[in-house]
């Protein structure tokens, strides 16, 4: 396990170090020399994990995310089945707090069932998600690149996924929640609003998973309006590196 912390509040580092003493595995706690922020701090952690440690798989968890007790079990299920380079799925989201919120609020009316996984055309969970080393070059290349539309590393990856027709998986019953509003780190009112009334896994499910709401190859490439200003920039960068892409507006 690796924990990367921006400097400024010594108590945060102390809490993290105290936490590591309770774990039966090696943990590296790093306090950055300078404040890197919400984009540069996590990408620095991922560089350490993939480029320095050479790991096969990473579960990324933000400091204001609380996992359900079965979240890591789901992540390991994804690792065992979709870690290879030719997998259909780029990421496993550990929640989608917009599309899957509970009975009567789930996309296409799917039931609230912890055994169900849905296909998605986006990275739906910046709070907690996982991916293999085969996807790391894509993440690194497209990290925080948006300059003409919605900024942010997660929105940049969403744009890049659509340009490449990439698909993710997400549990119908959330495996994490965001508690950032409790300590003042929450992003905005919308971040808190979507937490209200959410249904979370109680951790009791044990078994295999079934797929719902499949995404077609065409749907995976349909661009949303907010993405259009980024297309020239994306294509220019890709063509400069000899790449090709296709998409549907």
ABEGO torsion letter per residue (X at the ends): XBBBBBBGBAAAAAAAAAAAAABABBBBBBBBABBAEAAAAAAAAAAAAAAAAGBABBBBBBAABBBBAAAAAAAAAAAAAAABAABABABBBABBAAABAEBGABBGGBBBBAABBBBBABBABAABBBBBAAAAAAAAAABGABAABBBEAAAAAAAAAAAAGBBBBBBABBABBBAAAAAGABABAAAAAAABGBBBBAGABBEBBBBBGBBBAAAAABBBAAAAAAAAAAAAAAAAAGBBBBBBX
